[in-house]
Amino acid sequence: MSTPYPFTAVVGQHDLRLALLLNAVSPAVGGVLVRGEKGTAKSTAVRALSALLPQVDVVPGCRFSCAPAAPDPACPDGPHEPGGGTVRPARMVELPVGASEDRLVGALDIERALSEGVKAFEPGLLADAHRGILYVDEVNLLHDHLIDLLLDAAAMGASYVEREGVSVRHAARFLLVGTMNPEEGELRPQLLDRFGLTVEVAASREPAQRVEVVRRRLAYEDDPAGFAGRWADDEREIRARVVAARALLPKVVLDDTSLLRIAATCAGFEVDGMRADIVMARTATALAAWAGRTEVRKEDVRQAALLALPHRRRRNPFDAPGLDEDKLDEILDRFPDEEPEPEPEGPDDEGPGDGGPGDDGPGDGGPDGGGGVPPQGEAPDAAQGPDAPDAPGPREAPEPSTAPAAPEGAGGPEQAPVRAAEPFRTKVLSVPGLGEGAAGRRSRARTAHGRTTGARRPRGQLTKLHLAATVQAAAPHQKARGRSGRGLVVRADDLRQATREGREGNLVLFLVDASGSMAARQRMSAVKGAVLSLLLDAYQRRDKVGLITFRGSGAELALPPTSSVDAAAARLERLPTGGRTPLAAGLLKAHEVLRIERLRDPSRRPLLVVVTDGRATSAGALGGDPRELSGRSARMLAAQGLASVVVDCESGPVRLGLAAALAADLGGPAVTLDGLRADSLAGLVKNVRTSVTSNTTPNRRAA
């Protein structure tokens, strides 16, 4: 729709709107990362924000939006003479998930550069977003190298393009906003730290709040212009307040007591580095300016901590974000107040969208779906946060049952889930060969970035020129083309695209034995700890993960392939044990899951991790000898070239070596639980490649 949804009409979502407005007041805060489920007004609120930003003066014809009063001396379209200019609205530029590096930072016109000798530069989205908003929807799905470029430009306020001997630098100061659904995967901690603020949003479960959301959305869709007109006064008021806060911001005083509170809070929550302190200081200053004050108060520091620290505090990878507010208040109270008590909050302090036209509901939603959020100053899930005193750990479960275990190989009652042992660092388990899957950090792949390994003719638009190969292709034809002088005549069919090699993410499918034989010797705690360690490794390498368990008479897909390793960790924690061992059923279930996933995502290569002691005591509904069936199923998977690793969970003085036999049938290596640790895994990657290559090639020929 051409008429955007009004920012002040968003129901509730106080923290989201406040974080966006603070960045509008002070872009130095560093942007906002909005985390939440789908349909919670994330995108709507961001798109509506651009209408609240003041208009910008620009130099006429400048593609890089230079300010007439102080033009960038290094502007590629410059130099510009100070004075004169035109006024335009602030832009909101969207970066698509599938954008290329050239689309983000700009591209050189290679054909003109080679044929005409002109160093022509086409600006990218970073130049378009200068002095406006750069919005990245589903930022967690963006390639890592693009996120690095994006955040570097946001931090430095400039974009640098160094390519084929041409150097271009231009200003790139913008308000960076990213949205993401945590169910689709997390951002790396290093990237999380680069966002100034973070906000958690969720849909409201209160019927009255959801009714107000639906009422406003339907009214907007029926008459966008009329709906926006009813909120025009509120929009002008909030826009004027942003302008006033920007003007007041340089006069705000951040005293020593506030700085001590900020430093003590960051230290108390064990935040790494100093970026959090700086962001908190800028956020507290912006909060004071937004409130129309020239001094920073304790409540400003508290609110700044709730917005700037949840994604930075030191926590386990699978812990929920959030701060312990009791601990926060205890830290802040160590320093005496030197400012007067704040005035009672008036109607305007509730933020935009509360008390405006049509705001007759309690309001905790958004136009795309409700969004229940805590009151001002309260962090999501703080009362149940992992740092709360005397609270259970993030993965705690009932202690292992003390009842006698069922005899191995026999059916038995289901045993209570056991707690996972502490995770440890593992080395990479890699899929052999060269893939072309989604960017990640596990296996070798042909990618758009990485080291150059060769050249080929471009397929579509040329993005990465291989200069030497292009010259070699053009050189034999110079006489026929009538070359004169010292120039080189280059045509389009001479251009060569550089081929690059980087890393890809894989589908790591865990096949976990949950039968009675695994629980008989209380091994399940160690097994869960090992799988949790591999899940942590998959999280860091941007893999998709899936979880299959087998016990009793069959196998179950506990978690379909997903990018959310948090969901896999939660399912693993609740995993029950007991019953016989239908190993063949588990292998066949893995075959079926991988077949379907191959149709959905053919470029993502799988790695099967089988966690078992190798005992096969049940054929389930298949009938026949369990061990023979499991061997045949394993050899079928090996014939398809599937990379696999067997984690041998057998223990005790007498070992049957059944897991090693299973690994041989699968064509992959077997490693013990202890051998899975990083300091015991030196030769495993080589063994995976060697075993898979040597075992699957004859099978392929036989097939």
C-alpha positions in Angstrom: 0.0 0.0 0.0 1.2 3.5 -0.9 0.0 5.0 2.4 2.1 3.5 5.3 0.5 2.4 8.5 0.9 5.2 11.1 3.5 4.7 13.7 1.3 6.1 16.4 -1.4 3.7 15.5 0.6 0.6 16.5 -1.1 -0.9 19.6 1.1 -1.5 22.6 4.7 -2.7 21.8 6.1 0.0 24.1 9.7 -1.2 24.1 9.8 -1.6 20.3 8.5 1.9 19.7 10.8 3.4 22.4 13.9 1.7 21.0 13.1 2.9 17.4 12.4 6.5 18.6 15.6 6.6 20.7 17.6 5.7 17.6 15.7 8.4 15.7 16.8 10.9 18.3 20.4 9.6 18.5 21.5 7.4 15.6 24.8 6.9 17.4 23.0 4.4 19.7 23.7 1.9 17.0 20.4 0.5 15.7 17.8 -2.0 16.9 17.5 -5.7 16.6 13.9 -6.8 17.0 13.4 -10.5 17.9 10.0 -12.1 17.9 7.5 -14.5 16.4 5.8 -13.8 13.1 2.9 -11.3 13.0 3.9 -9.0 15.9 4.1 -5.7 14.0 7.9 -5.8 13.7 8.1 -4.8 10.0 5.1 -2.4 10.3 6.6 -0.4 13.1 9.9 -0.1 11.3 8.3 1.0 8.0 6.2 3.5 9.8 9.2 5.1 11.5 10.5 6.7 8.4 7.5 9.1 8.3 8.6 10.5 11.7 12.1 11.4 10.7 12.8 15.0 9.8 13.3 15.8 6.2 16.9 16.0 5.0 18.7 18.7 2.9 20.7 17.2 0.0 23.0 18.4 -2.7 21.1 18.3 -6.0 22.2 15.4 -8.2 24.4 13.8 -5.5 23.8 10.1 -5.4 25.3 9.9 -1.9 22.9 12.4 -0.2 25.6 14.9 0.9 24.4 17.7 3.1 24.7 21.1 1.4 25.9 22.8 4.6 28.8 20.3 5.1 29.3 18.1 2.0 31.5 15.1 2.3 34.9 16.2 0.9 35.6 12.6 -0.3 32.2 12.1 -2.0 32.7 10.3 -5.3 30.2 12.7 -6.9 32.1 15.7 -5.4 33.6 18.0 -4.7 30.5 20.0 -3.8 30.4 23.7 -3.0 28.7 24.5 0.4 25.3 26.1 0.2 22.1 25.5 -1.7 20.2 22.3 -1.8 16.9 20.5 -2.0 14.7 18.9 0.7 13.4 15.4 0.5 11.9 12.9 3.1 14.3 10.6 4.9 14.5 7.3 3.0 13.9 3.8 4.3 15.9 1.3 2.3 15.2 -2.4 2.6 18.0 -5.0 2.2 16.6 -8.3 0.8 17.9 -11.5 2.3 19.2 -12.7 -1.1 21.1 -9.5 -1.9 24.6 -9.8 -3.3 27.7 -8.0 -1.9 27.7 -5.7 -5.0 24.1 -4.7 -4.4 24.9 -3.8 -0.8 28.1 -1.8 -1.2 28.0 -0.9 -4.8 29.5 -2.3 -8.0 32.1 -1.2 -10.5 31.1 -1.2 -14.2 33.7 -3.6 -15.3 32.9 -3.5 -19.0 33.3 0.3 -19.1 36.4 0.1 -17.0 38.1 -2.3 -19.4 36.8 -1.1 -22.7 36.7 2.7 -22.1 39.1 3.0 -19.2 36.4 4.7 -17.1 36.4 3.9 -13.4 32.6 4.0 -13.1 31.0 3.2 -9.8 27.3 2.4 -9.2 26.3 3.1 -5.6 24.7 0.4 -3.6 22.1 0.2 -0.8 24.5 1.6 1.8 24.7 4.9 -0.2 20.9 5.0 -0.7 20.4 4.6 3.1 22.8 7.4 4.1 21.0 9.8 6.5 17.9 7.5 6.5 16.9 4.0 7.7 18.4 0.7 6.5 16.0 -2.1 7.3 17.0 -5.8 7.1 14.1 -8.2 7.5 15.1 -11.7 8.7 18.6 -10.5 9.4 19.5 -13.9 10.9 19.1 -15.4 7.4 21.5 -13.0 5.8 24.9 -14.3 4.8 27.6 -13.7 7.4 29.9 -11.7 5.1 27.0 -9.3 4.2 26.3 -8.8 7.9 29.9 -8.1 8.6 30.0 -5.4 5.8 26.7 -4.0 7.0 27.7 -3.6 10.6 31.2 -2.3 9.8 29.7 0.5 7.7 27.2 1.2 10.5 30.0 1.4 13.1 32.4 3.5 11.0 29.8 5.7 9.2 31.4 5.0 5.9 31.6 2.3 3.2 34.8 1.3 1.5 34.9 -0.5 -1.8 38.3 -1.9 -2.8 38.2 -3.9 -6.0 40.4 -4.4 -9.1 42.6 -1.5 -8.3 39.8 1.0 -7.8 39.2 2.5 -4.3 35.9 4.2 -3.5 34.8 5.6 -0.1 31.6 7.3 0.7 29.7 8.3 3.8 27.1 5.8 5.1 25.4 6.9 8.3 22.0 5.4 8.8 19.7 4.0 11.4 20.1 0.2 11.2 17.1 -1.9 12.1 17.0 -5.7 11.9 14.1 -8.1 12.6 14.3 -11.8 13.1 12.3 -14.8 14.2 14.5 -16.8 16.6 12.8 -20.1 15.5 14.6 -19.7 12.2 18.1 -19.6 13.8 20.1 -17.2 15.9 22.8 -14.6 15.1 26.3 -15.2 16.2 27.2 -13.5 19.5 29.8 -11.3 17.7 27.1 -10.0 15.4 24.5 -9.5 18.2 27.0 -7.3 20.0 27.1 -4.9 17.0 23.4 -4.0 17.4 22.9 -1.1 19.8 19.6 -2.2 21.3 17.5 -5.3 21.2 13.8 -5.8 21.8 11.8 -9.0 22.4 8.2 -8.9 21.1 5.4 -11.5 21.4 1.8 -11.7 20.5 -0.7 -10.8 23.2 -2.8 -13.6 24.6 -5.5 -11.2 25.9 -8.6 -11.2 23.7 -9.4 -7.5 24.3 -5.9 -6.5 23.2 -6.1 -8.7 20.1 -9.6 -7.3 19.2 -8.1 -3.7 19.1 -5.3 -4.9 16.8 -7.8 -6.5 14.4 -10.1 -3.4 14.5 -7.3 -1.0 13.6 -5.8 -3.2 10.9 -9.2 -3.8 9.2 -9.9 0.0 9.3 -6.5 0.7 7.7 -7.0 -1.9 4.9 -10.5 -0.6 4.1 -9.4 3.1 3.8 -5.6 3.6 4.2 -5.7 7.4 3.5 -8.6 8.0 5.8 -7.1 5.9 8.6 -3.8 7.7 8.3 -5.7 11.0 8.4 -7.2 10.2 11.7 -3.7 9.8 13.2 -2.1 12.8 11.4 -2.1 15.0 14.5 -0.4 12.4 16.6 2.1 11.8 13.8 2.9 15.5 13.7 3.2 15.7 17.4 5.6 12.8 17.7 7.7 14.1 14.8 8.0 17.5 16.5 9.1 15.7 19.7 11.8 13.9 17.8 13.1 17.2 16.3 13.1 18.8 19.8 14.9 15.8 21.4 17.6 16.0 18.7 18.1 19.7 19.4 18.3 19.0 23.2 20.6 16.0 22.9 23.9 18.0 22.9 22.9 19.7 26.1 22.2 16.6 28.1 24.7 16.0 31.0 25.9 12.5 31.8 27.4 12.9 35.3 29.9 10.7 37.1 27.3 8.9 39.2 25.4 7.8 36.0 28.7 6.7 34.4 29.5 4.6 37.6 26.0 3.1 37.4 26.6 2.1 33.8 30.0 0.7 34.4 28.8 -1.3 37.5 25.8 -2.7 35.6 27.9 -3.9 32.7 30.5 -5.4 35.0 27.8 -7.0 37.2 26.2 -8.8 34.3 29.7 -9.9 33.0 29.4 -8.2 29.7 32.4 -8.6 27.4 34.2 -5.6 26.0 33.3 -1.9 26.3 30.7 -1.5 23.6 27.9 -2.1 26.0 29.1 0.7 28.3 29.2 3.1 25.4 25.8 2.1 24.0 24.2 2.4 27.5 25.7 5.9 27.9 24.3 7.0 24.5 20.9 5.4 25.2 20.6 7.0 28.7 21.4 10.4 27.1 18.8 9.9 24.4 16.2 8.8 27.0 16.8 12.1 28.9 16.5 14.1 25.7 13.3 12.3 24.8 11.9 13.1 28.2 12.8 16.8 27.7 15.5 16.8 30.4 19.1 17.9 30.4 20.3 15.5 33.1 20.5 11.7 33.1 18.6 10.0 36.0 18.7 6.5 37.5 15.6 5.4 35.6 17.3 6.4 32.3 20.2 4.1 33.2 17.8 1.3 34.2 15.8 1.5 30.9 19.0 1.7 28.9 20.3 -1.5 30.6 17.0 -3.3 29.7 17.4 -2.4 26.1 21.2 -2.7 25.6 22.3 -5.6 27.7 20.0 -8.7 27.2 21.8 -9.7 24.0 25.2 -8.9 25.4 25.3 -10.5 28.8 27.3 -13.7 29.2 25.0 -16.7 29.0 24.9 -20.2 27.7 24.0 -20.6 24.0 20.6 -22.1 24.8 19.6 -19.8 27.6 16.7 -17.4 27.1 17.6 -13.7 26.8 16.6 -11.2 29.5 18.0 -9.6 32.6 17.4 -10.3 36.3 15.7 -7.0 37.3 16.2 -7.6 41.0 20.0 -7.8 40.4 19.8 -4.7 38.2 18.1 -2.7 40.9 20.5 -3.9 43.5 23.5 -2.7 41.4 21.9 0.7 40.7 21.0 1.2 44.4 24.6 1.1 45.4 25.0 4.6 44.2 23.1 7.4 46.0 20.7 9.6 44.1 21.9 13.0 43.3 19.0 14.1 41.2 15.5 15.0 42.4 12.8 12.3 42.4 11.1 12.1 39.0 7.7 13.7 38.5 4.8 11.3 38.2 4.4 10.1 34.6 1.9 12.0 32.5 -0.1 10.8 29.6 2.7 11.7 27.1 5.2 9.4 28.9 3.3 6.4 27.7 4.7 6.7 24.3 3.0 7.0 20.9 0.0 5.0 20.2 -1.4 5.1 23.8 -4.4 7.4 24.3 -4.5 8.5 20.6 -7.5 8.2 18.3 -9.1 4.8 18.4 -7.0 3.7 21.3 -9.9 2.5 23.3 -8.5 -0.9 24.0 -5.8 -1.9 26.5 -3.4 -2.0 23.5 -0.7 -4.6 23.5 -0.5 -5.7 19.9 0.3 -4.5 16.5 -1.2 -4.2 13.1 0.3 -7.5 12.0 -0.7 -9.4 15.1 -0.8 -8.6 18.8 2.3 -8.1 20.9 2.0 -8.4 24.6 5.0 -6.6 26.2 5.8 -5.9 29.9 5.3 -2.4 31.4 7.9 0.3 30.8 11.2 -0.6 32.4 10.4 -4.3 32.6 12.4 -6.7 30.5 10.7 -9.7 28.9 10.8 -12.9 31.0 12.9 -11.1 33.6 11.2 -12.8 36.5 12.1 -16.2 35.0 15.4 -15.1 33.7 18.4 -17.5 33.9 20.2 -15.2 36.2 17.4 -15.0 38.8 18.6 -16.0 42.3 17.9 -19.6 43.3 16.3 -20.2 39.9 16.9 -23.6 38.2 19.5 -23.8 35.4 18.4 -23.3 31.8 18.5 -27.0 31.0 17.7 -28.5 34.4 15.4 -31.6 34.5 14.4 -34.1 37.1 17.3 -36.2 38.4 17.7 -39.6 36.9 15.3 -42.2 38.2 16.6 -44.4 40.9 14.4 -47.3 39.9 16.1 -50.4 38.6 16.7 -50.3 34.9 15.0 -52.7 32.5 17.0 -55.6 31.4 19.0 -54.9 28.2 17.2 -55.9 25.1 13.8 -56.3 26.8 10.9 -54.0 26.9 10.3 -52.0 30.1 8.6 -49.0 31.5 9.5 -45.6 30.3 12.1 -43.9 32.5 12.1 -40.3 33.6 14.3 -38.0 31.4 17.8 -37.5 32.8 19.7 -34.3 32.9 22.3 -33.7 30.3 26.0 -33.5 31.3 27.8 -30.3 30.7 28.5 -29.6 27.0 32.1 -29.5 25.7 33.9 -28.2 22.7 34.0 -30.5 19.7 36.0 -30.3 16.5 34.4 -30.1 13.1 32.7 -33.1 11.6 32.8 -32.3 7.9 31.0 -33.6 4.8 33.6 -34.6 2.1 33.6 -33.0 -1.3 32.7 -29.6 -2.5 29.2 -28.3 -2.1 27.1 -25.4 -3.2 24.7 -25.1 -0.2 23.8 -22.2 2.0 26.6 -20.2 3.5 28.0 -21.5 6.8 31.1 -22.7 8.5 31.3 -26.4 8.2 32.1 -28.0 4.8 33.9 -26.7 1.7 31.7 -25.1 -0.9 31.6 -22.9 -4.0 30.5 -19.6 -2.7 30.2 -15.9 -3.8 33.0 -15.0 -1.4 36.1 -16.6 -0.1 39.4 -17.4 -1.7 39.7 -17.5 -5.5 40.2 -20.9 -7.0 39.6 -20.5 -10.7 37.6 -18.7 -13.4 34.6 -19.4 -15.7 32.3 -17.6 -18.1 29.7 -15.5 -16.2 26.2 -16.9 -15.9 24.1 -13.8 -15.8 25.5 -10.6 -14.3 29.2 -10.4 -13.8 30.0 -9.9 -10.1 33.6 -11.0 -9.4 35.9 -10.4 -12.3 38.9 -12.6 -12.7 41.2 -10.1 -14.3 44.1 -12.4 -15.4 41.7 -14.9 -17.0 39.9 -12.1 -18.8 43.1 -10.7 -20.3 44.2 -14.2 -21.3 40.8 -14.7 -23.1 41.1 -11.4 -24.9 44.8 -11.5 -25.9 44.6 -14.0 -28.8 42.0 -11.9 -30.6 43.7 -8.4 -30.6 45.0 -8.6 -34.2 41.6 -9.6 -35.6 39.9 -6.8 -33.6 42.2 -4.2 -35.2 43.9 -3.1 -31.9 45.7 0.2 -32.3 47.9 1.9 -29.7 48.6 0.4 -26.3 45.0 -0.3 -25.3 43.5 -3.8 -25.0 40.3 -4.4 -26.8 38.0 -6.4 -24.5 34.6 -7.6 -25.4 31.8 -9.0 -23.3 32.5 -12.6 -24.3 36.1 -12.2 -22.9 35.0 -11.5 -19.4 35.6 -14.3 -16.9 33.9 -14.7 -13.5 36.1 -15.7 -10.6 35.1 -18.9 -8.9 35.6 -18.8 -5.1 35.7 -21.4 -2.4 34.3 -20.8 1.1 32.3 -22.8 3.6 28.7 -24.0 3.7 26.3 -25.1 6.4 25.0 -28.6 6.3 22.0 -30.5 7.6 23.2 -32.4 10.7 20.6 -35.1 11.4 21.0 -36.7 14.8 19.8 -40.3 15.2 19.7 -41.0 19.0 19.3 -44.4 20.6 16.8 -44.0 23.5 16.3 -47.6 24.3 16.7 -49.4 27.6 20.2 -50.5 26.9 21.3 -46.9 26.8 19.8 -46.1 30.2 20.8 -49.3 31.9 24.3 -48.0 32.9 23.2 -44.4 33.3 24.8 -43.4 30.1 22.0 -41.1 28.8 23.3 -38.1 30.8 26.7 -38.4 29.0 25.0 -39.1 25.7 22.8 -36.0 26.0 25.8 -33.9 26.9 27.6 -35.1 23.8 24.6 -34.4 21.6 24.2 -31.0 23.2 27.8 -30.3 22.4 27.3 -31.2 18.8 24.2 -29.0 18.7 26.3 -26.1 20.0 28.8 -26.7 17.3 25.9 -26.8 14.7 24.7 -23.4 16.1 28.1 -21.9 15.6 28.4 -23.2 12.1 25.0 -22.2 10.9 23.7 -25.7 10.2 20.2 -27.0 10.0 19.5 -29.7 12.6 17.1 -32.6 12.9 16.5 -35.1 15.7 15.3 -38.7 15.3 15.0 -41.0 18.3 14.3 -44.8 18.3 13.1 -47.0 21.2 10.5 -49.6 21.9 9.0 -50.7 18.5 9.8 -47.9 16.2 11.5 -44.5 15.5 10.1 -41.0 15.9 11.0 -37.7 14.2 11.3 -35.6 17.4 12.3 -32.5 15.5 12.0 -31.9 11.7 15.0 -30.3 10.1 15.1 -26.7 11.4 17.6 -23.8 11.9 16.6 -23.5 15.5 19.0 -25.5 17.6 17.2 -24.2 20.7 14.2 -26.3 19.7 16.5 -29.3 19.3 18.1 -28.8 22.7 14.6 -28.5 24.3 13.4 -31.8 22.7 16.7 -33.5 23.7 16.2 -32.5 27.4 12.7 -34.1 27.5 13.8 -37.3 25.8 12.5 -40.3 27.6 14.3 -43.7 27.5 13.3 -47.4 27.9 12.3 -50.4 25.8 14.0 -52.4 23.1 16.4 -51.1 20.4 14.8 -50.9 16.9 18.0 -49.7 15.2 16.8 -50.6 11.7 13.7 -48.5 12.1 15.8 -45.6 13.1 18.0 -45.9 10.1 15.1 -46.2 7.7 13.4 -43.2 9.4 16.6 -41.2 8.7 16.5 -42.3 5.1 13.0 -41.1 4.7 13.7 -37.7 6.4 16.7 -37.1 4.3 14.8 -38.0 1.1 12.1 -35.5 1.8 14.7 -32.8 2.8 16.7 -33.4 -0.4 13.6 -32.4 -2.4 13.0 -29.3 -0.3 16.6 -28.1 -0.2 18.7 -30.1 -2.7 21.9 -28.0 -2.3 22.2 -28.6 1.5 24.3 -31.7 2.1 23.5 -33.9 5.0 25.7 -35.4 7.8 24.1 -38.3 9.8 25.3 -38.6 13.4 24.2 -41.9 14.9 24.5 -42.0 18.7 24.1 -45.6 19.9 25.8 -48.6 21.5 25.1 -50.6 18.3 22.7 -53.1 19.9 19.8 -54.1 17.7 17.2 -56.1 19.7 14.0 -55.3 17.9 12.9 -55.4 14.3 9.7 -53.6 15.1 7.0 -53.9 12.4 9.6 -54.9 9.8 10.0 -58.5 11.0 13.1 -60.6 10.7 16.5 -60.6 12.4 17.2 -57.2 14.0 20.9 -57.2 13.4 20.6 -58.2 9.8 18.0 -55.6 9.1 20.1 -52.9 10.7 23.1 -53.9 8.6 21.1 -53.8 5.4 19.6 -50.4 6.2 23.1 -49.0 7.0 24.5 -50.3 3.7 21.6 -48.8 1.8 22.5 -45.3 3.3 26.1 -45.8 2.5 25.3 -46.7 -1.1 23.7 -43.2 -1.5 27.0 -41.5 -0.5 25.7 -40.2 2.8 28.4 -38.9 5.1 28.0 -40.3 8.6 29.6 -40.6 12.0 28.8 -43.2 14.7 29.2 -42.1 18.3 29.9 -45.3 20.2 28.1 -45.2 23.6 29.2 -48.7 24.7 30.9 -48.8 28.1 32.1 -51.3 30.6 34.9 -53.8 30.7 33.4 -56.1 28.1 32.6 -54.5 24.8 31.0 -56.1 21.8 32.1 -53.6 19.2 28.7 -53.4 17.6 28.9 -49.6 17.0 32.1 -50.1 15.1 30.4 -52.7 12.9 27.5 -50.3 12.3 30.0 -47.6 11.3 31.7 -49.9 8.8 28.3 -50.7 7.2 27.5 -46.9 7.0 31.0 -46.2 5.5 31.9 -43.7 8.2 34.1 -43.6 11.3 33.2 -44.5 14.8 34.2 -42.4 17.8 33.7 -42.9 21.5 32.0 -40.3 23.7 35.4 -39.3 25.1 36.9 -39.2 21.7 34.3 -36.7 20.6 36.1 -34.0 22.6 38.2 -31.5 20.7 41.5 -32.6 22.2 40.8 -36.2 21.2 39.5 -35.6 17.7 42.5 -34.6 15.7 42.2 -37.2 13.0 38.4 -37.5 12.8 37.9 -35.2 9.8 40.4 -37.0 7.7 38.9 -40.3 8.7 35.4 -39.1 7.7 36.6 -38.1 4.3 38.7 -41.2 3.8 36.1 -43.6 5.0 33.3 -42.1 3.1 35.2 -41.9 -0.1 36.7 -45.4 0.1 33.5 -47.1 1.2 30.8 -45.3 -0.9 32.6 -45.5 -4.3 32.3 -49.3 -4.7 28.8 -49.2 -3.3 27.8 -46.6 -5.9 29.2 -48.8 -8.7 27.4 -51.8 -7.3 24.2 -49.9 -7.2 
